[in-house]
Amino acid sequence: MDIEIWGAGTSRTLRPIWVAEELNINYTLHPIGPRTGETNTKEFRALNPKQKIPLLKRGSFLLSESVAICRYLQNLSSSDVLYKPNDSESVAIEDQWCNFIYGELDETSLYVMRRHYDLKNIYGDSPEVVQSCREYFLRQINVIETVLAKQDNLINAKLSLADILLVTCLDWAIAYDFKLPENISVYHEKIKLREAYIKAVEINFKK
């Protein structure tokens, strides 16, 4: 059954593209962007009333939210390229990391910065909010810095969904002039050498 993915140009849209490339899943990409008017068309609203990207369609099945889409693709594939938790505790550990990264780094820090940094003409300029988010982000990644002092990836020797979420947030952070701690920086540079990551970035940010 054919898979279609809508969305390109952001850290969040990179995630499902990267997972699909890692797992060698065939898909058709509709590279629409946020705040371009493309998510507000009648056709797209019929697919996703939230008017958000990314969005996945497989047959009549529709799924939004980048983490959910990545998890769906992971479960759809029989590939062993990505770490796949196989019991209730390992699933919970991966979910714990995914929730931490999405909730604390993406939504609470980087996306709030985006609103008052890139999109300040819409949401208003607030240097105080941006600085507070910057400090919060650095406090949170210190937890990850400690973990990566002892192991190569967040959970397992293999790349996991948690790693994919984290690396997309680290890319985003660097774009906002963050200086990453030593262990995280080494980890980040290593994962960026993966063939699937390089291809996904090229696809997602294609001009």
C-alpha positions in Angstrom: 0.0 0.0 0.0 1.5 3.4 -1.1 2.6 5.8 1.6 2.4 9.6 1.1 4.0 12.1 3.4 3.1 15.8 3.4 5.6 18.4 4.7 9.1 19.6 4.2 11.4 22.4 5.3 11.4 22.0 9.1 13.0 19.9 11.8 9.7 18.2 12.5 9.1 17.3 8.8 12.7 15.9 8.7 11.9 13.2 11.2 9.5 10.9 9.2 11.6 11.4 6.0 14.7 10.3 7.9 13.0 7.3 9.4 11.6 6.3 6.0 15.1 6.6 4.5 16.7 4.6 7.3 14.2 1.8 6.9 14.2 1.9 3.1 10.5 2.6 3.0 9.1 3.8 -0.3 7.0 7.0 -0.1 5.8 9.9 -2.1 6.6 13.3 -0.6 4.4 16.3 -1.0 6.9 19.0 0.1 4.5 21.6 1.3 5.7 24.1 4.0 4.2 25.7 7.0 2.8 29.3 6.8 2.9 29.1 3.0 -0.9 28.8 2.6 -0.4 25.2 1.4 -1.8 23.7 4.6 -4.8 25.9 4.4 -6.2 24.6 1.1 -9.5 22.8 0.9 -7.7 19.7 -0.2 -5.3 19.6 2.7 -7.8 20.6 5.3 -9.8 17.5 4.2 -6.8 15.4 5.1 -5.8 17.2 8.2 -8.2 19.7 9.8 -5.4 20.8 12.2 -3.6 22.2 9.1 -0.3 20.9 10.4 2.6 19.1 8.9 4.0 16.4 8.7 1.1 14.2 7.7 1.1 10.6 6.6 -1.5 8.8 4.4 -1.5 5.0 3.7 -4.7 4.0 2.0 -7.5 5.5 4.0 -5.3 5.8 7.1 -4.3 9.3 8.1 -1.8 10.2 10.8 -0.3 13.5 11.9 2.3 14.5 14.5 6.0 13.7 13.7 6.6 11.3 16.7 3.5 9.3 15.9 4.4 9.0 12.2 7.9 7.9 13.0 6.6 5.2 15.4 4.2 4.0 12.8 6.9 3.7 10.2 9.1 1.9 12.7 6.4 -0.7 13.4 5.5 -1.0 9.7 9.0 -2.1 8.8 10.7 -5.4 9.4 14.1 -3.8 9.1 16.5 -4.1 12.0 18.4 -0.9 11.1 16.7 1.1 13.9 16.5 -0.1 17.5 13.0 -1.6 18.1 12.0 -2.1 21.7 10.5 -5.6 22.2 9.1 -5.6 25.8 7.0 -3.3 27.9 10.0 -1.9 29.8 12.1 -1.1 26.7 9.1 0.5 25.0 8.5 2.6 28.1 12.2 3.7 28.2 12.1 4.7 24.5 8.8 6.6 25.1 10.3 8.3 28.1 13.2 9.7 26.0 10.9 10.6 23.1 8.5 12.5 25.5 11.4 14.2 27.2 12.9 15.4 23.9 9.7 16.4 22.3 8.2 18.1 25.5 11.3 19.8 27.0 13.6 20.5 24.0 11.3 20.9 21.1 8.0 22.3 22.4 9.1 24.1 25.6 12.4 25.5 24.4 13.0 25.6 20.6 9.5 26.1 19.4 8.8 28.9 21.8 12.1 30.5 20.7 10.9 30.1 17.1 7.8 32.0 17.9 9.7 35.0 19.3 12.8 34.6 17.1 11.9 33.6 13.5 8.2 34.5 13.8 8.4 37.6 16.0 6.5 39.6 13.4 3.5 37.3 14.1 3.9 36.5 17.8 5.9 39.5 19.0 9.5 40.1 19.9 10.5 39.0 23.4 14.2 38.8 24.1 13.4 37.8 27.7 11.4 34.8 26.6 14.1 33.7 24.1 16.8 34.0 26.7 14.7 32.0 29.2 14.1 29.3 26.7 17.8 29.2 25.8 18.8 28.7 29.5 16.1 26.0 29.9 17.3 24.1 26.9 20.9 24.0 28.2 19.7 22.8 31.6 17.8 20.0 30.0 20.5 18.8 27.6 22.9 18.5 30.5 20.9 15.3 31.5 21.7 13.9 28.0 25.3 15.0 28.2 25.7 12.8 31.3 24.2 9.8 29.5 26.3 10.2 26.4 29.5 10.3 28.5 28.8 6.6 29.2 27.3 5.3 25.9 27.2 6.0 22.2 23.5 6.5 21.8 20.6 7.3 24.1 19.3 3.7 24.5 21.1 1.1 22.5 24.1 0.5 20.3 21.6 1.0 17.4 20.1 4.3 16.4 16.6 4.7 17.9 13.6 7.0 17.4 14.8 8.9 20.4 18.1 9.6 18.7 16.4 10.8 15.6 14.2 13.2 17.6 17.3 14.4 19.5 19.4 15.0 16.5 16.7 17.0 14.7 16.5 19.2 17.9 20.3 19.6 18.0 20.3 20.7 14.3 17.6 23.2 15.3 19.6 24.4 18.3 22.7 25.0 16.2 20.7 27.1 13.8 19.8 29.2 16.9 23.5 29.5 17.8 23.6 27.1 20.7 27.0 25.7 21.6 26.6 22.0 22.3 28.4 20.3 25.2 31.3 18.0 24.3 29.7 14.6 24.4 26.6 15.7 22.6 28.6 17.5 20.0 30.6 14.3 19.2 27.4 12.2 19.1 25.7 14.8 16.9 28.6 14.9 14.4 28.8 11.1 14.2 25.1 10.6 13.5 25.1 13.3 10.8 27.5 11.1 8.8 24.7 8.5 8.3 23.8 8.1 4.7 20.0 8.2 5.4 20.4 11.4 7.4 22.3 13.1 4.6 19.7 12.0 2.1 16.8 13.0 4.3 18.3 16.5 4.9 18.8 17.0 1.2 15.2 16.0 0.5 13.6 17.9 3.4 15.5 21.2 2.8 15.6 21.1 -1.0 15.4 24.6 -2.4 
